[in-house]
Amino acid sequence: MNTAQPQDKDRHHTMQTPTPEGNQRSIDVRVRQLLTDFEQLREALLALSDDIWLDIDHNDIQALEEGVRFKRAYNERMAEFNRHTGALASLIQQFTHVSAGPPVPPSSGAEDARTIRELDREQAHTLDEDFRYKRPYGFVFCGKSYHNLATWSRIYITICNLLIERDAERFAALPDSPNFIHRRGNRDFSWNSDDLRIPLELPYGIYVETNLSANSIARRIGLLLDHFEIDRREFVVYLHQDRDAEQ
């Protein structure tokens, strides 16, 4: 009786010891969530900046001057935040070999139809809505579903890649399109990464600006669909808030 108990304890201890494979999977999950948190925090900070600017009475000269000073300082701090978190995220990804999110597989056949049915049980949102402080879950584009996209920038990059697959030559015209060059010369797309604040390289050497709020991304997706002569109703997005409300 006395010798059986230690053996049972040893066996129980052995069963609870995590395997190297299990520990690695746990680290991968934590790293991927942390990288997602970086992106979501940046998008929330950009939304806050927009909120504060819109809340200022632009007919009040003093309030407007104070707002301009705030925006200038806020943008400087945001640039520092982006620089430091970008460097930290790159270091983490290089060491762990974990990307910010799992690749989105092409949707097709019965699996795609099942995913669309699942999404359709929740509320579909169109591009003309207000997405401040709202987290995406997935979207349907031209009858195909894409999900597990936790940030607006990932939705934006996914759409860009889909449009490149659709018509690479038309996409290559974006860096020179006046619709994607703003009044102060800021660009949404460029052949030169130095033209953008937080560039991300797409196929064929085109860079896209990713330092954008949710509403800014929604507007640009709409402009992209117009550029490709795709009806905006072909794109609907689903939000995490809606999924949470269903559960």
Secondary structure, DSSP 4 states (H G I P E B T S, - for coil): -TTHHHHHHHHHHHHHSPPHHHHHHHHHHHHHHHHHHHHHHHHHHHHHHHHHHHHS-TT-HHHHHHHHHHHHHHHHHHHHHHHHHHHHHHHHHHHH---SS---PPP-HHHHHHHHHHHHTS--B-TTS--TT--EEEEEETTEEEE---SHHHHHHHHHHHHHHH-HHHHTTGGG-GGGB-TTS-BSEESSGGGSSSEEE-GGG-EEE----HHHHHHHHHHHHHHTT--GGGEEEEEHHHHHHH-
